[in-house]
Amino acid sequence: MTAIPTRPQPPTPGDAPTIIDRFVAANHGYAADYRDGGMDARPVQRVAVVACMDARLDVHAALGLALGDAHVIRNAGGVVTDDVIRSLTISQRALGTRSVALIHHTGCGLLDLTEDFRRELEAEVGQRPQWAVEAFADLDSDVRQSMARVRTCPFLPYVDDVRGFVFDVRTGLLREIA
């Protein structure tokens, strides 16, 4: 059975700043030096990247991307869900992308989850989530499934350049999945 962490209590007045308070403070420093580069919403490299939300994966650095180069769509596992299809469809049809890179990674938290996670949530809160966990036991197989979902999607007009990878969190290297 997967242990579901207990919900933390909200901070009381007078507590130390939260991480989000620190984000707001950091943003003021960022904004002081920020200059609008006149970029368009269309990615310069005409590519969308679907990747896991794992904090160890710095997509821009790992792929040599600069701000404005790509649409980066992230979720747990980097799986191609209906919402990812929605984002890719908008990315291609409205904002000009033509290529899709899919990136899973070693040591992914979804490798240890099952659909039991949903049942445990239901037992805890009294309502079953409407979404699927989309857990997987085999990284390569799930990357192939994600590529197939993109390549067969009727809403996506550009499916000739869809490639999938596994990012190794120990070495930083991508391994392409055929």
KEVEX-709913 format. One line per 2 residues: their letters; for each residue y negated, x negated, z negated of C-alpha. Coordinates in steps of 0.001 Angstrom, whole numbers, plus 524288, in hexadecimal, padded with zeros to 5 digits. Example, Ala and Ser with C-alpha at 12.3 -4.5 7.8 and 13.67 -1.06 7.14 Angstrom:
# KEVEX-709913
AS) 81194 7CFF4 7E188  80424 7CA9A 7E41C
END
This chain:
# KEVEX-709913
MT) 80000 80000 80000  7F290 7FAB6 803A0
AI) 7E955 7F9BA 7F827  7DC90 800BF 7FA97
PT) 7D1A2 7FA45 7F2F7  7CA40 802B7 7E977
RP) 7BC8F 80695 7ED5F  7B242 7FDC9 7E72E
QP) 7A7E9 8042A 7DEE4  79A09 80492 7E427
PT) 790BE 7FAAE 7DE2C  7880E 7FF4B 7D340
PG) 7795F 7FCE0 7D36B  7763F 7EF17 7CF1F
DA) 782C8 7E95C 7D4C9  7820E 7DD38 7DD35
PT) 77E9D 7DF80 7EB82  789D8 7E478 7F3CC
II) 78E4B 7DDD0 80030  786E8 7E80C 807FE
DR) 77A92 7E509 80032  77C9B 7D6E0 80466
FV) 77E24 7DB4D 81295  77110 7E242 811F0
AA) 76A83 7D63D 80C18  770B5 7CD4F 81650
NH) 76C25 7D677 82104  75E0D 7D479 81CF8
GY) 75FB2 7C5D0 81F3F  7666F 7C853 82C31
AA) 75BF0 7D1CC 830B1  7511E 7C818 82D5B
DY) 7564C 7BED7 837E5  75B99 7C944 84120
RD) 75649 7C9B1 84EDC  75A0F 7D451 85854
GG) 76033 7CD14 863AF  75E7E 7D8D5 86C87
MD) 76D20 7DA9F 86D95  772C4 7E6C7 8738F
AR) 77DF2 7EE8D 86D7F  7866E 7E9F9 878C6
PV) 78E62 7DDF2 87502  78A98 7D1F5 87CF4
QR) 798D1 7CDD3 87F0C  79D11 7DBC9 88270
VA) 7A861 7DB1D 878D5  7AD11 7E346 86D71
VV) 7B535 7DD1D 862B6  7BE0A 7E547 859FA
AC) 7C180 7DDB4 84DBA  7C638 7DF6C 83FF0
MD) 7BC0C 7E120 83545  7C213 7D5E6 82D72
AR) 7B749 7CDB9 82766  7BE0E 7C112 82B6F
LD) 7BBB4 7C3E4 839D8  7AE15 7C01E 83E7E
VH) 7AF16 7C5F2 84C18  7A26D 7C04B 85152
AA) 7A571 7B275 84CCC  7B3D2 7B2FA 850C1
LG) 7B092 7B755 85E98  7A400 7AFB2 8608A
LA) 79BE6 7BC15 86175  78D54 7BCE6 85F18
LG) 785E9 7C8CC 85A7D  78563 7D27E 865AC
DA) 79134 7CD0B 86CF1  79B6C 7D75C 86991
HV) 79E5C 7E43F 8633E  7A6E7 7E173 85771
IR) 7AECB 7ECFF 85290  7B5F1 7EAC9 845C5
NA) 7BF59 7F27E 83D74  7CB01 7F037 83495
GG) 7D4F2 7E900 83CEF  7CCB9 7E8F1 84946
VV) 7D52C 7F42A 84E0C  7D155 7FCC4 85974
TD) 7CED9 809EA 85312  7C809 815DB 858C1
DV) 7BB35 810E0 85331  7BD24 803A5 859B3
IR) 7BFB7 80AA5 8669A  7B31B 81247 86457
SL) 7AB84 8059F 8622A  7B1C7 7FECA 86DD0
TI) 7AEE0 80A73 87690  7A084 80A31 872BF
SQ) 7A068 7FB61 873FC  7A5B4 7FBDD 881DE
RA) 79FEC 80842 8876B  79270 807EF 88132
LG) 79027 7F9A4 87DF5  79691 7F1D2 888BA
TR) 7A207 7EA80 882D5  7AD48 7E712 88BDC
SV) 7B69F 7DEDB 8839C  7BDCD 7E1A8 876DB
AL) 7C341 7D794 86D5D  7CC3A 7DC6C 86281
IH) 7CDF3 7D3C6 85692  7D7B9 7D559 84B8A
HT) 7DA0A 7CA6D 841A7  7E437 7C3F4 8392E
GC) 7E4F9 7C858 82B10  7DFAA 7D5E1 82E3C
GL) 7DF9D 7DFB5 82326  7E592 7EA12 82C0B
LD) 7F210 7E209 82CD9  7F4F5 7E601 81EBE
LT) 7F11E 7F45C 81F6D  7F8C5 80048 82398
ED) 7F59A 80E90 8255A  7F958 80FC6 816F0
FR) 7EB51 80B8F 81484  7E6C8 818F6 8195F
RE) 7F079 8201F 810B4  7EC06 8183F 804EF
LE) 7DDE7 81BA7 807E5  7E1AC 829E6 808D2
AE) 7E884 82939 7FBA7  7DC91 822C6 7F598
VG) 7D194 82B0B 7FB40  7D881 8379D 7FF1D
QR) 7D592 8369B 80D96  7DCD2 82F58 8184D
PQ) 7D44A 82733 8214D  7D3C4 82C3E 82F39
WA) 7D458 81E79 834AB  7E077 81626 8369F
VE) 7E1A6 80904 82FD9  7E5D0 802D1 83CD7
AF) 7ED65 7F860 83571  7F66E 7EF57 83CE7
AD) 80146 7E5B3 839F6  7FFF4 7DD2D 84620
LD) 7F2CE 7D7A7 84A54  7F699 7D4A3 85860
SD) 7FC8F 7E1F9 85A76  7F09F 7E8DC 85512
VR) 7E773 7E0D2 85DAA  7EFBA 7E4E5 8696B
QS) 7EEEF 7F320 86516  7E027 7F202 863AD
MA) 7DEFD 7EC05 8714A  7E746 7F71B 876CF
RV) 7DEAD 80155 8702A  7D298 7FB78 8767D
RT) 7D8C6 7F955 883D8  7DDD9 80743 884BE
CP) 7D1E1 80E33 87F6C  7CC6B 8179B 889A1
FL) 7BE9B 81672 88420  7BDA1 807CA 88685
PY) 7BA65 80430 89498  7BBE2 7F570 89295
VD) 7C96D 7F194 88DFB  7CC7F 7E5FD 896D8
DV) 7C776 7DBE2 88D1C  7CDCA 7DFF7 88042
RG) 7D3A8 7D4E0 8786E  7D972 7D408 86ADE
FV) 7DA09 7C92B 860D9  7DEA0 7C5A6 8533B
FD) 7D4DA 7BD83 84B82  7DB20 7B3E1 8421B
VR) 7D34A 7B459 83565  7D845 7A6BA 8318E
TG) 7D4BD 79F75 83E11  7CA2E 7A7F6 8443A
LL) 7D18B 7A7FB 85127  7D41A 7B3B1 859DB
RE) 7E1A2 7B5CE 85F6F  7E1E8 7BE70 86B6E
IA) 7EBE2 7C960 86C09  7F1C1 7CC6C 8794B
END
